C-alpha cells in the first residue's frame, strides 16, 4: 500500500471540509494533549463550521524536515454570508499511530495537518 503524499492528505482533509463532513475531518486531524486525545467532531465543527469551503487550490509545497511539509493553499469560502479568498499555510507532519513524528520514508505513518495559519494577502498588481 502506498502512503499518500502530504498534498494528497491535505486534499482529502479539504474535500471533507467542502462536504462539511466534520466526522471525517476529526479522524484526519492529529491527537493532542497528554495522554493524546483525538479531536472531537464538535470541536472540529466549532473550528471549521463557520466557514463554508467552496473551492481550494494547492499553491506551493515546501519540505522543511524529514517529517514535515508546509503547504500553501488558496481557499474560497463563505463566512457570515461573505465570499472570502484567503491563502492558508498548513503544516503537514508525518506521524506514527502514537502521534509521534517519524521520517517520511517509514511505511507505517500518516500525514496530519498540525498547524494552519492565514497568510498575508499578496501585494496588489500594478498596471
Order of alpha helices (4+ residues) and beta strands (2+ residues): alpha-alpha-alpha-beta-beta-beta-beta
